[in-house]
């Protein structure tokens, strides 16, 4: 298993572990943004991106809610394409 400063490589995590890591990093994101050092924010961002890219790589056909797309957002606000 590849290990780096931010924990095990996202590719090495089992699906359940990957989801737990994603939940934890998203839960701590706001506080990190507001109160962490620049280095800590950079590390947090890099790890979050790594985990999210791995999730999307594993689940390219994940369920997508139409209201979470640009077209769906425009429809909600009445904007044209």
N, CA, C and O atoms as a Tinker XYZ file with bonds, in Angstrom:
   324  protein
     1  N      0.851000   -1.177000    0.000000    73     2
     2  CA     0.000000    0.000000    0.000000    64     1     3
     3  C      0.895000    1.238000    0.000000    63     2     4     5
     4  O      1.808000    1.351000    0.818000    81     3
     5  N      0.630000    2.151000   -0.910000    73     3     6
     6  CA     1.382000    3.396000   -0.976000    64     5     7
     7  C      0.884000    4.333000    0.119000    63     6     8     9
     8  O     -0.317000    4.564000    0.255000    81     7
     9  N      1.817000    4.866000    0.894000    73     7    10
    10  CA     1.459000    5.801000    1.955000    64     9    11
    11  C      2.220000    7.091000    1.724000    63    10    12    13
    12  O      3.415000    7.070000    1.428000    81    11
    13  N      1.539000    8.200000    1.857000    73    11    14
    14  CA     2.188000    9.502000    1.747000    64    13    15
    15  C      1.760000   10.347000    2.931000    63    14    16    17
    16  O      1.033000    9.876000    3.806000    81    15
    17  N      2.201000   11.569000    2.960000    73    15    18
    18  CA     1.972000   12.441000    4.115000    64    17    19
    19  C      0.502000   12.518000    4.524000    63    18    20    21
    20  O      0.202000   12.627000    5.713000    81    19
    21  N     -0.421000   12.465000    3.556000    73    19    22
    22  CA    -1.837000   12.621000    3.848000    64    21    23
    23  C     -2.576000   11.332000    4.095000    63    22    24    25
    24  O     -3.805000   11.342000    4.172000    81    23
    25  N     -1.874000   10.215000    4.221000    73    23    26
    26  CA    -2.525000    8.939000    4.437000    64    25    27
    27  C     -2.285000    8.013000    3.265000    63    26    28    29
    28  O     -1.510000    8.339000    2.366000    81    27
    29  N     -2.942000    6.857000    3.260000    73    27    30
    30  CA    -2.749000    5.907000    2.163000    64    29    31
    31  C     -3.224000    6.496000    0.840000    63    30    32    33
    32  O     -4.137000    7.322000    0.808000    81    31
    33  N     -2.608000    6.071000   -0.230000    73    31    34
    34  CA    -3.027000    6.507000   -1.556000    64    33    35
    35  C     -4.503000    6.185000   -1.757000    63    34    36    37
    36  O     -4.969000    5.118000   -1.357000    81    35
    37  N     -5.227000    7.091000   -2.365000    73    35    38
    38  CA    -6.659000    6.879000   -2.602000    64    37    39
    39  C     -6.902000    5.616000   -3.420000    63    38    40    41
    40  O     -7.894000    4.920000   -3.204000    81    39
    41  N     -6.012000    5.314000   -4.351000    73    39    42
    42  CA    -6.180000    4.109000   -5.178000    64    41    43
    43  C     -6.092000    2.832000   -4.362000    63    42    44    45
    44  O     -6.641000    1.804000   -4.758000    81    43
    45  N     -5.404000    2.888000   -3.224000    73    43    46
    46  CA    -5.228000    1.702000   -2.395000    64    45    47
    47  C     -6.376000    1.471000   -1.420000    63    46    48    49
    48  O     -6.433000    0.424000   -0.776000    81    47
    49  N     -7.276000    2.417000   -1.301000    73    47    50
    50  CA    -8.382000    2.295000   -0.354000    64    49    51
    51  C     -9.500000    1.427000   -0.925000    63    50    52    53
    52  O     -9.805000    1.491000   -2.116000    81    51
    53  N    -10.104000    0.618000   -0.061000    73    51    54
    54  CA   -11.305000   -0.114000   -0.452000    64    53    55
    55  C    -12.442000    0.897000   -0.557000    63    54    56    57
    56  O    -12.344000    1.995000   -0.011000    81    55
    57  N    -13.516000    0.538000   -1.253000    73    55    58
    58  CA   -14.621000    1.478000   -1.474000    64    57    59
    59  C    -15.145000    2.088000   -0.176000    63    58    60    61
    60  O    -15.354000    3.299000   -0.102000    81    59
    61  N    -15.356000    1.266000    0.838000    73    59    62
    62  CA   -15.865000    1.773000    2.109000    64    61    63
    63  C    -14.901000    2.742000    2.770000    63    62    64    65
    64  O    -15.314000    3.752000    3.340000    81    63
    65  N    -13.615000    2.431000    2.691000    73    63    66
    66  CA   -12.602000    3.321000    3.263000    64    65    67
    67  C    -12.554000    4.639000    2.502000    63    66    68    69
    68  O    -12.418000    5.705000    3.103000    81    67
    69  N    -12.665000    4.564000    1.184000    73    67    70
    70  CA   -12.651000    5.771000    0.365000    64    69    71
    71  C    -13.814000    6.687000    0.749000    63    70    72    73
    72  O    -13.631000    7.896000    0.893000    81    71
    73  N    -14.992000    6.123000    0.915000    73    71    74
    74  CA   -16.152000    6.930000    1.312000    64    73    75
    75  C    -15.965000    7.550000    2.694000    63    74    76    77
    76  O    -16.328000    8.707000    2.907000    81    75
    77  N    -15.401000    6.789000    3.637000    73    75    78
    78  CA   -15.149000    7.333000    4.976000    64    77    79
    79  C    -14.165000    8.492000    4.913000    63    78    80    81
    80  O    -14.356000    9.510000    5.578000    81    79
    81  N    -13.105000    8.338000    4.110000    73    79    82
    82  CA   -12.115000    9.412000    3.950000    64    81    83
    83  C    -12.766000   10.653000    3.336000    63    82    84    85
    84  O    -12.510000   11.775000    3.773000    81    83
    85  N    -13.607000   10.445000    2.324000    73    83    86
    86  CA   -14.292000   11.577000    1.690000    64    85    87
    87  C    -15.212000   12.292000    2.673000    63    86    88    89
    88  O    -15.226000   13.521000    2.740000    81    87
    89  N    -15.975000   11.521000    3.429000    73    87    90
    90  CA   -16.872000   12.129000    4.413000    64    89    91
    91  C    -16.088000   12.934000    5.442000    63    90    92    93
    92  O    -16.493000   14.039000    5.804000    81    91
    93  N    -14.983000   12.394000    5.912000    73    91    94
    94  CA   -14.175000   13.086000    6.923000    64    93    95
    95  C    -13.569000   14.368000    6.367000    63    94    96    97
    96  O    -13.579000   15.403000    7.034000    81    95
    97  N    -13.048000   14.303000    5.159000    73    95    98
    98  CA   -12.387000   15.489000    4.607000    64    97    99
    99  C    -13.402000   16.578000    4.267000    63    98   100   101
   100  O    -13.114000   17.765000    4.421000    81    99
   101  N    -14.584000   16.179000    3.808000    73    99   102
   102  CA   -15.615000   17.182000    3.530000    64   101   103
   103  C    -16.129000   17.803000    4.833000    63   102   104   105
   104  O    -16.453000   18.990000    4.873000    81   103
   105  N    -16.201000   17.007000    5.881000    73   103   106
   106  CA   -16.671000   17.502000    7.178000    64   105   107
   107  C    -15.708000   18.552000    7.750000    63   106   108   109
   108  O    -16.141000   19.482000    8.432000    81   107
   109  N    -14.411000   18.406000    7.477000    73   107   110
   110  CA   -13.413000   19.320000    8.039000    64   109   111
   111  C    -13.036000   20.460000    7.097000    63   110   112   113
   112  O    -12.234000   21.318000    7.466000    81   111
   113  N    -13.591000   20.485000    5.905000    73   111   114
   114  CA   -13.167000   21.459000    4.899000    64   113   115
   115  C    -13.374000   22.914000    5.329000    63   114   116   117
   116  O    -12.460000   23.729000    5.202000    81   115
   117  N    -14.528000   23.237000    5.820000    73   115   118
   118  CA   -14.841000   24.631000    6.138000    64   117   119
   119  C    -13.899000   25.187000    7.214000    63   118   120   121
   120  O    -13.369000   26.289000    7.070000    81   119
   121  N    -13.698000   24.431000    8.272000    73   119   122
   122  CA   -12.793000   24.873000    9.334000    64   121   123
   123  C    -11.364000   25.014000    8.818000    63   122   124   125
   124  O    -10.647000   25.934000    9.209000    81   123
   125  N    -10.954000   24.105000    7.944000    73   123   126
   126  CA    -9.613000   24.190000    7.370000    64   125   127
   127  C     -9.478000   25.457000    6.541000    63   126   128   129
   128  O     -8.476000   26.165000    6.643000    81   127
   129  N    -10.471000   25.743000    5.731000    73   127   130
   130  CA   -10.445000   26.948000    4.907000    64   129   131
   131  C    -10.364000   28.213000    5.766000    63   130   132   133
   132  O     -9.598000   29.128000    5.463000    81   131
   133  N    -11.146000   28.254000    6.819000    73   131   134
   134  CA   -11.211000   29.458000    7.646000    64   133   135
   135  C    -10.022000   29.642000    8.583000    63   134   136   137
   136  O     -9.596000   30.770000    8.830000    81   135
   137  N     -9.484000   28.539000    9.106000    73   135   138
   138  CA    -8.562000   28.682000   10.229000    64   137   139
   139  C     -7.201000   28.010000   10.075000    63   138   140   141
   140  O     -6.334000   28.211000   10.926000    81   139
   141  N     -6.982000   27.236000    9.043000    73   139   142
   142  CA    -5.708000   26.512000    8.919000    64   141   143
   143  C     -4.637000   27.382000    8.265000    63   142   144   145
   144  O     -4.934000   28.389000    7.623000    81   143
   145  N     -3.401000   26.970000    8.444000    73   143   146
   146  CA    -2.289000   27.656000    7.784000    64   145   147
   147  C     -2.377000   27.417000    6.280000    63   146   148   149
   148  O     -3.100000   26.531000    5.824000    81   147
   149  N     -1.642000   28.205000    5.522000    73   147   150
   150  CA    -1.626000   28.024000    4.067000    64   149   151
   151  C     -1.148000   26.627000    3.693000    63   150   152   153
   152  O     -1.700000   26.000000    2.789000    81   151
   153  N     -0.122000   26.137000    4.387000    73   151   154
   154  CA     0.387000   24.791000    4.103000    64   153   155
   155  C     -0.666000   23.727000    4.395000    63   154   156   157
   156  O     -0.837000   22.788000    3.617000    81   155
   157  N     -1.367000   23.872000    5.511000    73   155   158
   158  CA    -2.406000   22.903000    5.863000    64   157   159
   159  C     -3.550000   22.939000    4.857000    63   158   160   161
   160  O     -4.086000   21.893000    4.492000    81   159
   161  N     -3.924000   24.125000    4.411000    73   159   162
   162  CA    -4.990000   24.247000    3.416000    64   161   163
   163  C     -4.566000   23.604000    2.098000    63   162   164   165
   164  O     -5.365000   22.923000    1.454000    81   163
   165  N     -3.328000   23.815000    1.699000    73   163   166
   166  CA    -2.822000   23.201000    0.467000    64   165   167
   167  C     -2.837000   21.680000    0.577000    63   166   168   169
   168  O     -3.273000   20.995000   -0.349000    81   167
   169  N     -2.369000   21.156000    1.692000    73   167   170
   170  CA    -2.356000   19.703000    1.902000    64   169   171
   171  C     -3.773000   19.151000    1.901000    63   170   172   173
   172  O     -4.034000   18.114000    1.290000    81   171
   173  N     -4.683000   19.829000    2.575000    73   171   174
   174  CA    -6.082000   19.404000    2.643000    64   173   175
   175  C     -6.696000   19.387000    1.246000    63   174   176   177
   176  O     -7.388000   18.437000    0.878000    81   175
   177  N     -6.442000   20.433000    0.473000    73   175   178
   178  CA    -6.979000   20.540000   -0.886000    64   177   179
   179  C     -6.443000   19.427000   -1.772000    63   178   180   181
   180  O     -7.202000   18.810000   -2.520000    81   179
   181  N     -5.151000   19.165000   -1.695000    73   179   182
   182  CA    -4.545000   18.111000   -2.511000    64   181   183
   183  C     -5.134000   16.751000   -2.167000    63   182   184   185
   184  O     -5.436000   15.961000   -3.062000    81   183
   185  N     -5.298000   16.471000   -0.880000    73   183   186
   186  CA    -5.863000   15.188000   -0.454000    64   185   187
   187  C     -7.323000   15.081000   -0.888000    63   186   188   189
   188  O     -7.745000   14.038000   -1.387000    81   187
   189  N     -8.090000   16.142000   -0.704000    73   187   190
   190  CA    -9.490000   16.132000   -1.112000    64   189   191
   191  C     -9.600000   15.866000   -2.611000    63   190   192   193
   192  O    -10.423000   15.059000   -3.043000    81   191
   193  N     -8.775000   16.543000   -3.400000    73   191   194
   194  CA    -8.796000   16.339000   -4.848000    64   193   195
   195  C     -8.433000   14.913000   -5.214000    63   194   196   197
   196  O     -9.055000   14.323000   -6.098000    81   195
   197  N     -7.431000   14.352000   -4.546000    73   195   198
   198  CA    -7.027000   12.973000   -4.810000    64   197   199
   199  C     -8.181000   12.013000   -4.535000    63   198   200   201
   200  O     -8.475000   11.139000   -5.351000    81   199
   201  N     -8.827000   12.174000   -3.398000    73   199   202
   202  CA    -9.937000   11.296000   -3.025000    64   201   203
   203  C    -11.117000   11.446000   -3.986000    63   202   204   205
   204  O    -11.714000   10.453000   -4.398000    81   203
   205  N    -11.447000   12.677000   -4.337000    73   203   206
   206  CA   -12.574000   12.909000   -5.242000    64   205   207
   207  C    -12.290000   12.362000   -6.638000    63   206   208   209
   208  O    -13.167000   11.756000   -7.253000    81   207
   209  N    -11.074000   12.569000   -7.143000    73   207   210
   210  CA   -10.727000   12.018000   -8.468000    64   209   211
   211  C    -10.839000   10.500000   -8.469000    63   210   212   213
   212  O    -11.318000    9.911000   -9.438000    81   211
   213  N    -10.398000    9.866000   -7.387000    73   211   214
   214  CA   -10.475000    8.411000   -7.301000    64   213   215
   215  C    -11.925000    7.946000   -7.259000    63   214   216   217
   216  O    -12.275000    6.956000   -7.902000    81   215
   217  N    -12.767000    8.641000   -6.514000    73   215   218
   218  CA   -14.180000    8.270000   -6.460000    64   217   219
   219  C    -14.809000    8.357000   -7.848000    63   218   220   221
   220  O    -15.516000    7.443000   -8.273000    81   219
   221  N    -14.551000    9.451000   -8.549000    73   219   222
   222  CA   -15.116000    9.640000   -9.891000    64   221   223
   223  C    -14.544000    8.603000  -10.859000    63   222   224   225
   224  O    -15.265000    8.115000  -11.729000    81   223
   225  N    -13.270000    8.262000  -10.724000    73   223   226
   226  CA   -12.662000    7.238000  -11.582000    64   225   227
   227  C    -13.368000    5.898000  -11.393000    63   226   228   229
   228  O    -13.628000    5.184000  -12.362000    81   227
   229  N    -13.673000    5.564000  -10.155000    73   227   230
   230  CA   -14.331000    4.283000   -9.864000    64   229   231
   231  C    -15.811000    4.285000  -10.228000    63   230   232   233
   232  O    -16.388000    3.233000  -10.506000    81   231
   233  N    -16.413000    5.446000  -10.225000    73   231   234
   234  CA   -17.865000    5.545000  -10.435000    64   233   235
   235  C    -18.193000    6.554000  -11.531000    63   234   236   237
   236  O    -18.850000    7.561000  -11.263000    81   235
   237  N    -17.747000    6.301000  -12.761000    73   235   238
   238  CA   -17.994000    7.278000  -13.837000    64   237   239
   239  C    -19.475000    7.416000  -14.172000    63   238   240   241
   240  O    -19.895000    8.450000  -14.692000    81   239
   241  N    -20.258000    6.407000  -13.887000    73   239   242
   242  CA   -21.690000    6.438000  -14.192000    64   241   243
   243  C    -22.513000    6.701000  -12.935000    63   242   244   245
   244  O    -23.675000    6.303000  -12.851000    81   243
   245  N    -21.897000    7.381000  -11.950000    73   243   246
   246  CA   -22.603000    7.636000  -10.695000    64   245   247
   247  C    -23.907000    8.391000  -10.967000    63   246   248   249
   248  O    -24.024000    9.126000  -11.948000    81   247
   249  N    -24.859000    8.196000  -10.098000    73   247   250
   250  CA   -26.155000    8.867000  -10.251000    64   249   251
   251  C    -25.959000   10.370000  -10.141000    63   250   252   253
   252  O    -25.348000   10.861000   -9.192000    81   251
   253  N    -26.475000   11.082000  -11.108000    73   251   254
   254  CA   -26.368000   12.535000  -11.109000    64   253   255
   255  C    -27.769000   13.126000  -11.077000    63   254   256   257
   256  O    -28.627000   12.766000  -11.882000    81   255
   257  N    -27.982000   14.016000  -10.160000    73   255   258
   258  CA   -29.268000   14.680000  -10.016000    64   257   259
   259  C    -29.340000   15.825000  -11.011000    63   258   260   261
   260  O    -28.441000   16.665000  -11.054000    81   259
   261  N    -30.390000   15.869000  -11.806000    73   259   262
   262  CA   -30.485000   16.889000  -12.853000    64   261   263
   263  C    -30.416000   18.305000  -12.293000    63   262   264   265
   264  O    -29.909000   19.207000  -12.961000    81   263
   265  N    -30.911000   18.510000  -11.092000    73   263   266
   266  CA   -30.867000   19.858000  -10.510000    64   265   267
   267  C    -29.451000   20.273000  -10.124000    63   266   268   269
   268  O    -29.211000   21.445000   -9.832000    81   267
   269  N    -28.500000   19.317000  -10.117000    73   267   270
   270  CA   -27.113000   19.624000   -9.775000    64   269   271
   271  C    -26.259000   19.880000  -11.015000    63   270   272   273
   272  O    -25.039000   20.007000  -10.913000    81   271
   273  N    -26.893000   19.957000  -12.183000    73   271   274
   274  CA   -26.181000   20.281000  -13.421000    64   273   275
   275  C    -26.377000   21.760000  -13.730000    63   274   276   277
   276  O    -27.224000   22.417000  -13.126000    81   275
   277  N    -25.599000   22.280000  -14.665000    73   275   278
   278  CA   -25.766000   23.690000  -15.051000    64   277   279
   279  C    -27.162000   23.942000  -15.611000    63   278   280   281
   280  O    -27.810000   24.936000  -15.284000    81   279
   281  N    -27.610000   23.020000  -16.463000    73   279   282
   282  CA   -28.942000   23.192000  -17.051000    64   281   283
   283  C    -30.018000   23.185000  -15.962000    63   282   284   285
   284  O    -30.957000   23.980000  -16.005000    81   283
   285  N    -29.878000   22.295000  -15.002000    73   283   286
   286  CA   -30.841000   22.235000  -13.907000    64   285   287
   287  C    -30.828000   23.495000  -13.062000    63   286   288   289
   288  O    -31.879000   23.974000  -12.636000    81   287
   289  N    -29.641000   24.032000  -12.818000    73   287   290
   290  CA   -29.531000   25.276000  -12.044000    64   289   291
   291  C    -30.161000   26.433000  -12.804000    63   290   292   293
   292  O    -30.840000   27.272000  -12.213000    81   291
   293  N    -29.937000   26.479000  -14.110000    73   291   294
   294  CA   -30.542000   27.544000  -14.923000    64   293   295
   295  C    -32.065000   27.437000  -14.906000    63   294   296   297
   296  O    -32.769000   28.445000  -14.831000    81   295
   297  N    -32.561000   26.209000  -14.976000    73   295   298
   298  CA   -34.010000   26.008000  -14.958000    64   297   299
   299  C    -34.604000   26.492000  -13.634000    63   298   300   301
   300  O    -35.695000   27.062000  -13.610000    81   299
   301  N    -33.884000   26.264000  -12.540000    73   299   302
   302  CA   -34.360000   26.717000  -11.222000    64   301   303
   303  C    -34.420000   28.230000  -11.132000    63   302   304   305
   304  O    -35.334000   28.793000  -10.530000    81   303
   305  N    -33.429000   28.889000  -11.741000    73   303   306
   306  CA   -33.350000   30.349000  -11.623000    64   305   307
   307  C    -34.008000   31.069000  -12.783000    63   306   308   309
   308  O    -34.119000   32.295000  -12.770000    81   307
   309  N    -34.453000   30.313000  -13.801000    73   307   310
   310  CA   -35.106000   30.923000  -14.951000    64   309   311
   311  C    -34.150000   31.536000  -15.952000    63   310   312   313
   312  O    -34.578000   32.302000  -16.816000    81   311
   313  N    -32.847000   31.217000  -15.859000    73   311   314
   314  CA   -31.869000   31.738000  -16.820000    64   313   315
   315  C    -31.936000   30.951000  -18.118000    63   314   316   317
   316  O    -32.308000   29.778000  -18.126000    81   315
   317  N    -31.570000   31.611000  -19.222000    73   315   318
   318  CA   -31.492000   30.943000  -20.516000    64   317   319
   319  C    -30.134000   30.287000  -20.663000    63   318   320   321
   320  O    -29.189000   30.623000  -19.949000    81   319
   321  N    -30.041000   29.331000  -21.610000    73   319   322
   322  CA   -28.754000   28.676000  -21.903000    64   321   323
   323  C    -27.783000   29.593000  -22.539000    63   322   324
   324  O    -26.661000   29.189000  -22.844000    81   323
